[in-house]
Amino acid sequence: MPLPGNDITIVSTKLDREISHISTPRVQTNRDVTSADDGEKGQCLDWHGPDDPGNPYNWTLRKKWITTSIAVLATFTTLLNGTIITVAHDAINEEFDVSDANFPNSYWPVTSWALGGAIFSLVVLPLMEDFGVRSGFLATYGVFVCFVVPQGVAQNFATLIVSRFFAGGCVSVLANTSATVIGNIWEGERGRTIPMALYVTAYLTGSSMGPVIGGVIFQNLSWRWISYMQLIWYGCLAPIYCCFFDESRGAVILQKREKKAVTTGKESHTVSQSREMTLFQKLSKSVRRPIYMLLTEPVVFVFTVWSAFMVGTVYLFTQSVEQVFAELYGWTASQAGYVQVAVVIGECIGFLGALVSAKLYFASAPRNKEAPGSPIPEARLYMSLIGSFAGVTGGMFVYGWSSYPSLPWIAPAIGLVMVGFGTNVVVIAIADYVVDAYSKYAGSAVAAIVLGENIFAAFLPLAAQSMYRILGFQWASTVLGFLSLILSFAPVVIVMYGKRIRARSPFMKEAIVVKTAGADA
């Protein structure tokens, strides 16, 4: 999944160009920006020293947290759109004469939403890197709201599917843009730890809370009001974003300064202007490298499957929870939607687990012999072992084998809490490890993982109805538990043999050189 990135330098280095369109933590900072003066040719614009108040890294702590809170809020509220209508599938089916008898056709609006996110994250995001964070976010937000309208007034099922495809694509752009803000204003790994964990938690809880909020609305109003209510709160939030979502991309801030310098009669330019890529080059790099790394890098491939399974599970619960609780306890779709709170509680507990993981990571620095003074990349995976084995795998078994009408509803709900906890810890650990291990190629690696997450979110839940009906509640969850168990051994292998694996990867090997150079500096 997308993670916060640093996108604030005006000097366009190779590192910045490799990952500027993907919101991931970066090793480059705007402290790396250098100034120069070419005399007759004009002035090369740069920050006015390390304490320049215009540099987002130098914003006041209060302003940083206000901006971070707005970014996290935007992520949470827009992610709700993905799953909020799942509780109303029967009403939608009746309205548009759609049947789930042989296939869960009612899930197609969510599938199209996730596919839109997958495509937009690869194709649209790189086209937006030349625009400011503020302008890109506000423009996309406006388009997103426009595509929420036809979700409420749709007169046929096709309109619902198509409008949600574009809405999902916009949400992907909004989430990545919000993530970029965190790296733009918080300097260093330690500074980004809490904001980053908050962002990922908002990303996951937004998807899990969709059925909960949708259930409340649908229990009292028609299914169309699920979209109308979204329009109301998205409209109420728009002025907040317009007033407080400040520009944090350093390149744009410096370009504005450059325009002011031009008005004074002095010729001015930035170093990056001579190194701009064409539209085709951006699209080519955006699509080609993630796919290449997915097919040639075993770590990227395994982690893509692992992370995608975790995120896919969150969306799978939007189908299986209703199926299980409706049959076992006779609950309505809205009541079953409330059970998703259990997943959200687990994800919030996972936020605390991510903080423990960060502590273990930074404590590993004295033991690092490859890049003395830098934490060991594999230390990012320590907590994921607990999250994957005890959280997701254990939670699936609890969820499955407590699904009996003779047992209280809280029993399978505890299993959902465990899965939510493990999912958050694992997703954060995977993204953090990929960023540390691949360094300047992290953007492409994370793009491959995000692609996998969206594809699994789109298609894995389509199998839920048949799987739980044919295998039964106990064995269907057991199958998922065993899949999780197999994938859980991936971090075990990497923790044990991570140094050898990184030595054999040309991408990781170059990252070691970068870290060593940084440590020496």
Secondary structure by P-SEA (a helix, b strand, c coil): cccbbbccccccccccccccccccccccccccbbbbbcccccccccccccccccccccccaaaaaaaaaaaaaaaaaaaccccccccaaaaaaaaaccccccccccaaaaaaaaaaaaaaacccccccccccaaaaaaaaaaaaaaaaaaaaacccaaaaaaaaaaaaaaaaaaaaaaaaaaaacccccccaaaaaaaaaaaaaaaaaaaaaaaaaaaacccaaaaaaaaaaaaaaaaaaaacccccccaaaaaaaaaaaaaaacbbbbcccccccccaaaaaaaaccaaaaaaaccaaaaaaaaaaaaaaaaaaaaacaaaaaaaaaccccaaaaaaaaaaaaaaaaaaaaaaaaaaaaaaaaccccccccccccccccaaaaaaaacccaaaaaaaaaaaccccccaaaaaaaaaaaaaaaaaaaaaaaaaaaaaaccaaaaaaaaaaaaaaaaaaccccaaaaaaaaacaaaaaaaaaaaaaaaaaaaaaaaacaaaaaaacaaaaaaaaaaaaaaac
